[in-house]
Amino acid sequence: MDKLSTRVKLADVARMAGVSASTVSRVLSQPEVVAEATRIAVMDAVAATGYRMNHAASNLRRGRTGSVVALVPNLGNPFFAKILDGMGRELAAAGYGLLVADTLEGQGRDAAVARFLDPSRADGIILMDGLVPLASLTGPDLPPVITACEWIEGAALPRVMLDNRDGGRMAMQHLLGLGHRHIGVIGGPAANVLHIARLTGATEAAGDARLTVFAGDFSLQAGQAAAQAWLALPATQRPSAVFAFSDEMACAFVATLTRAGLSVPRDVSVIGFDDIELVSHIAPALTTIRQPKRDLGRLAARVLLNRIEGHEVAPLTLVSPILMLRETTAPPAAT
């Protein structure tokens, strides 16, 4: 079958589908401009004949590399795995390969971005690091660039992202609904756009509740440090609940308190953000705000593909957060 499929030509597909070869070509390269019935007939013929499009030759004719680059601020963070999986699947279906680079390796963010701003290296870039300087994204003949997850204030780049402000509001409303009135927040770097958006939503929802902010950077180490700071407070001044802006910080916070002989949620409620795969399997399972990560990755890839093809795209594509109720939040203990 494999040997047979290599001999199948575009004309064979066209003959089976009852259309012209140019129509088959349009279906395979720009399916959105072809009527649904025609598209279905062509794809059925592709499946029946085993036709395989020569993407390398197609890219050469169009002056394309056939590759898209995702620039990630920390590849060691498990948060990105499902997002990249969603991107990769969507891009592969369109005949593109996904390359991934870490903006924190080597010479830093400027150098990481500069390596891929040449159209001969990549047909487009999905930038997932909001701390890349805007000046790094200027110059002639740049490939299409969009931002995903994080974004750069002031940059006229399409954004695909979670509604982080709503996620912050949702987490705070959950804790308030349980009866907590003194709530700790473990944030991210002060200039980070995710930190700002989540803190804005949380603060808006908090009303007259008392907030205590612990420094953070989304890492395990920051969660541990926040727990040590929480433990150092007099018992009467400790927040009865803590909202961590990442699941990694939330998990480290819970683990540090557990080693100190305390219990979550009996002694303090904890809610995280992201819903990385680990947190539903630990004990106690973490209450958190879910980012639909594969959906976000697929949407980001789709927006970039439209930009590569020269189509207009929305300046902002928002994905809605979801509250995942598990075992680390409960009403405050009676005093």
Helices and strands as residue ranges (DSSP letters): H 2-7, H 10-17, H 21-29, G 31-33, H 36-49, H 55-62, E 67-72, H 80-93, E 97-102, H 109-114, E 124-127, G 134-137, E 145-148, E 159-162, H 164-177, E 182-186, H 193-206, E 210-214, H 220-232, G 235-237, E 241-244, H 247-259, E 269-274, G 277-280, E 287-290, H 293-308, E 316-319, E 322-324
